[in-house]
Amino acid sequence: MFARVPRPDVIWSSASELLPLFMWIQVGRWRRPLVVDLDATPLQMEGMAPTYFGRPPKNRFGRSLVNWRESVVRSGTTIFTPWSNWAADGLAAEGVPRERIRVVPPGIRLELWRAKTGWTSDGPLRLLFVGGDFHRKGGDLLVELVSGELTGLVEVDIVTRDPVPIAPGVRVHTAEPNSAKLRDLYLNADVFVLPTRAECFGIAAVEALASGLPVIVTRVGGTPDIVDHGRTGWLIDADAASLRAAIGRALENRSALPEMGRLARESAELRFDGAANDRKIIDLMIELASHR
């Protein structure tokens, strides 16, 4: 694709694993500014391999291959645009100068997502979990709590592609991304919960902010860039005790949830507006092309 004529003025890619195949054309007069977008570095992903991929991290030979591939990408990339400060720190740890790193988080179409209204303190606290990979994202931890010691106090709607055990207080749904059904589930919830064991970022948590929901999410990967702890939700550890404590705080402070939800929507508008963040990438590409 990079060899296509006429040559572009600037190149953008989010497929860093494929870039070494095309770097031969990024030499001499054929070289163009290259912007690489990523949610995690390959080495960061290797650190989460047991949870993400169900295998141990690659051995010395496999790791050497990853290092070689990344060195090729680094040599030809002008600017990296990681989604989070965690991913940016990973790039810096692998030798990328900070001046070649600009954090640009992903965004969503905010106009599709309405903020929750009509809060009530009656009945069980309604939780929402959205995650295709049910176990990796900690859905089992949530179901165990909801159907165990929190029975009657909370109920949970789960959106996943995986099978979920039938349990008291648990409702399971399938819903397409950005669908009206999914958006309605957000609006009917009181708190969004994602006790994920491994995560690069967490778009579902951003959708929850846009829906005016406080968010409980594990402190892994780039998630600390999404939630302001104690203000728009709670950052937790990936264990049942930490999850139980956060849900307990939500139960004890139900009257504070609407204000946290308002701040959540405000945060989404400020940091995760898809059109605005896309414009940042476009402006960067124009800037690089003008200086070529």
C-alpha positions as a printed Julia matrix, in Angstrom:
292×3 Matrix{Float64}:
   0.0     0.0    0.0
   2.92    2.36   0.72
   4.36    1.75  -2.74
   1.27    3.05  -4.49
   1.86    5.95  -6.91
   1.4     8.88  -6.6
   3.11    8.95  -3.25
   1.1    10.44  -0.35
   2.34   13.5    1.48
   2.04   11.79   4.86
   1.16    8.27   6.03
  -0.98    7.18   8.97
  -1.25    3.6   10.23
  -2.61    1.7   13.22
  -1.21   -1.64  12.03
   2.31   -1.48  13.4
   2.77   -5.24  13.12
   2.46   -4.94   9.31
   4.67   -1.9    8.87
   8.02   -3.76   8.56
   6.75   -5.26   5.3
   6.57   -1.79   3.77
   9.52    0.0    5.34
  11.67   -0.72   2.31
   9.85    2.09   0.52
  10.52    4.54   3.38
  14.05    5.39   2.2
  15.67    8.27   0.4
  13.41   10.44  -1.71
  10.52    8.01  -1.19
  10.4     8.61   2.55
   7.31   10.33   3.91
   6.3    11.37   7.42
   4.7     8.4    9.14
   2.23    8.63  12.04
   1.63    5.39  13.97
  -1.44    5.1   16.2
  -1.5     2.46  18.96
  -3.24    1.47  22.19
  -0.25   -0.56  23.47
   3.22   -1.52  22.37
   3.86   -5.15  21.37
   6.08   -5.57  24.42
   3.31   -4.3   26.68
   0.97   -6.8   25.05
   3.51   -9.56  25.72
   3.4    -8.6   29.38
  -0.33   -9.38  29.36
  -0.03  -12.48  27.15
  -1.2   -15.03  29.77
  -4.48  -13.16  30.25
  -4.95  -11.77  26.76
  -3.8   -14.72  24.68
  -3.83  -17.65  27.1
  -0.11  -18.31  26.65
   3.13  -17.37  28.4
   5.12  -14.4   27.12
   7.28  -15.21  24.12
  10.63  -16.87  24.76
  13.99  -15.26  24.07
  13.88  -15.93  20.32
  10.29  -14.74  20.0
  11.04  -11.65  22.06
  14.07  -10.9   19.89
  11.86  -11.06  16.81
   9.41   -8.63  18.39
  12.28   -6.31  19.33
  13.64   -6.39  15.77
  10.23   -5.68  14.28
   9.7    -2.77  16.64
  13.14   -1.33  15.92
  12.24   -1.3   12.22
   8.97    0.51  12.98
  10.66    3.0   15.31
  13.28    3.87  12.7
  10.66    4.78  10.12
   8.05    6.47  12.31
   7.99   10.24  12.62
   5.39   10.57  15.37
   3.65    7.99  17.55
   0.15    8.81  18.78
  -0.53    6.43  21.68
  -4.01    6.37  23.19
  -2.83    6.72  26.79
   0.02    7.83  29.01
   0.61    4.14  29.81
   1.23    3.38  26.13
   3.37    6.52  25.85
   5.5     5.37  28.78
   5.89    1.98  27.06
   7.22    3.66  23.92
   9.63    5.79  25.95
  10.86    2.73  27.83
  11.6     1.1   24.47
  13.74    4.06  23.39
  11.37    6.39  21.55
  12.22   10.04  22.37
   9.4    11.88  24.12
   9.33   14.55  21.41
   8.16   11.87  18.96
   5.26   10.85  21.21
   1.93   12.69  21.35
  -0.86   11.16  23.4
  -4.17   11.35  21.54
  -6.95    9.28  23.14
  -9.6     7.63  21.0
 -13.01    9.19  20.91
 -16.62    8.3   20.26
 -19.5    10.0   18.48
 -20.8    11.92  21.46
 -23.99   12.89  19.68
 -25.08    9.24  19.78
 -24.76    8.99  23.56
 -27.24   10.82  25.81
 -26.5    11.37  29.48
 -28.64    9.57  32.04
 -31.52   11.46  33.68
 -34.2    10.42  36.15
 -31.97    9.01  38.88
 -33.65    7.14  41.74
 -32.46    5.74  45.06
 -35.2     3.12  45.22
 -34.6    -0.58  44.59
 -31.36   -2.42  43.89
 -28.41   -0.53  42.44
 -28.28   -1.3   38.71
 -24.84   -2.19  37.4
 -23.82   -2.59  33.76
 -20.97   -4.72  32.38
 -20.03   -4.57  28.68
 -17.24   -6.83  27.48
 -16.95   -9.37  24.71
 -14.26  -11.38  26.52
 -16.23  -12.16  29.66
 -13.5   -13.78  31.76
 -10.6   -11.5   30.81
 -12.74   -8.48  31.6
 -13.64   -9.84  35.01
 -17.29  -10.59  34.42
 -17.04  -13.71  36.57
 -15.92  -11.63  39.57
 -18.94   -9.4   39.17
 -21.44  -12.23  38.78
 -20.08  -13.97  41.87
 -20.6   -10.83  43.97
 -24.01   -9.95  42.57
 -25.36  -13.48  43.07
 -23.6   -13.91  46.41
 -23.13  -11.46  49.25
 -24.72   -8.56  47.32
 -27.91  -10.44  46.44
 -30.88   -8.08  46.6
 -28.7    -4.98  46.94
 -27.56   -4.84  43.33
 -28.46   -6.31  39.96
 -26.39   -6.4   36.8
 -27.0    -6.29  33.07
 -24.23   -8.08  31.18
 -23.49   -7.52  27.5
 -21.08  -10.13  26.16
 -20.58  -12.65  23.38
 -19.54  -15.38  25.82
 -21.78  -17.77  27.79
 -22.65  -16.57  31.3
 -23.85  -18.77  34.16
 -27.48  -18.21  35.17
 -27.52  -16.46  38.54
 -29.88  -14.37  40.69
 -29.83  -10.67  39.86
 -28.02  -11.23  36.55
 -29.48  -10.45  33.12
 -27.51  -11.28  29.97
 -27.87   -9.42  26.67
 -26.38   -9.33  23.2
 -26.13   -5.92  21.54
 -24.26   -4.54  18.57
 -21.71   -1.74  19.11
 -23.31    1.74  19.08
 -26.78    0.21  18.76
 -29.89    1.77  20.28
 -30.27   -1.3   22.5
 -26.77   -0.88  23.91
 -27.27    2.84  24.5
 -30.52    2.15  26.34
 -28.76   -0.32  28.63
 -26.29    2.4   29.58
 -29.12    4.86  30.27
 -30.94    2.35  32.49
 -27.86    1.65  34.63
 -26.63    3.48  37.74
 -22.95    2.47  37.59
 -20.75    0.93  34.89
 -18.44   -1.82  36.15
 -15.45   -3.32  34.32
 -13.22   -5.34  36.69
 -10.94   -6.32  33.81
  -7.81   -8.39  34.42
  -5.98   -7.01  31.37
  -6.83   -4.02  29.19
  -5.11   -1.63  26.82
  -7.7     1.13  27.1
 -11.44    0.38  27.45
 -13.8     2.08  24.98
 -16.84    0.75  26.86
 -15.77    2.81  29.86
 -15.65    5.9   27.64
 -19.18    5.12  26.41
 -20.24    4.94  30.06
 -18.8     8.39  30.75
 -20.64    9.75  27.72
 -23.84    8.18  29.09
 -23.38   10.05  32.35
 -22.46    7.02  34.46
 -19.88    6.74  37.22
 -17.36    4.06  36.25
 -15.72    1.33  38.32
 -12.75   -0.03  36.38
  -9.55   -1.89  37.14
  -6.35    0.12  37.27
  -4.63   -1.6   34.32
  -3.18   -0.42  31.02
  -4.54    2.94  29.94
  -7.67    2.94  32.13
  -6.29    5.5   34.63
  -6.53    8.04  31.8
 -10.29    7.43  31.6
 -11.51    7.67  35.19
 -10.77   10.44  37.68
 -10.7     8.39  40.87
 -13.34    9.54  43.36
 -14.72   12.12  40.91
 -16.08   10.28  37.87
 -15.78    6.79  39.34
 -13.33    4.49  41.08
 -10.12    2.78  40.01
  -9.73   -0.64  41.63
  -7.41   -3.63  41.76
  -8.27   -6.77  39.8
  -9.67   -8.76  42.71
 -13.02   -9.42  44.36
 -12.24   -7.49  47.55
 -11.41   -4.28  45.69
 -14.49   -4.67  43.48
 -16.71   -5.29  46.53
 -15.35   -2.17  48.24
 -16.03    0.06  45.23
 -19.59   -1.23  44.77
 -20.05   -0.69  48.51
 -19.02    2.94  48.16
 -21.55    3.38  45.35
 -24.27    1.81  47.51
 -23.43    4.0   50.5
 -23.32    7.18  48.43
 -26.2     6.76  45.98
 -27.14   10.42  46.39
 -23.7    11.39  44.97
 -24.03    9.29  41.81
 -25.96   11.89  39.73
 -23.25   14.51  40.27
 -20.53   11.95  39.47
 -22.49   11.12  36.32
 -22.66   14.79  35.35
 -18.9    15.09  35.77
 -18.46   11.87  33.78
 -20.31   13.31  30.8
 -18.34   16.53  31.13
 -15.1    14.52  31.06
 -16.22   12.64  27.95
 -16.98   15.9   26.16
 -13.62   17.35  27.14
 -11.36   14.36  26.42
 -13.13   11.78  24.27
 -14.95   13.7   21.56
 -14.23   11.57  18.49
 -14.5    14.42  15.99
 -12.18   16.66  18.02
  -9.6    13.93  18.57
  -9.67   12.91  14.91
  -9.04   16.55  14.07
  -5.91   16.49  16.25
  -4.54   13.63  14.14
  -5.41   15.39  10.9
  -3.81   18.64  12.1
  -0.68   16.71  13.03
  -0.52   15.13   9.58
  -0.96   18.52   7.9
   1.8    19.92  10.08
   4.18   17.1    9.17
   3.38   17.34   5.46
   3.98   21.09   5.44
   7.46   20.63   6.93
   8.52   17.83   4.61
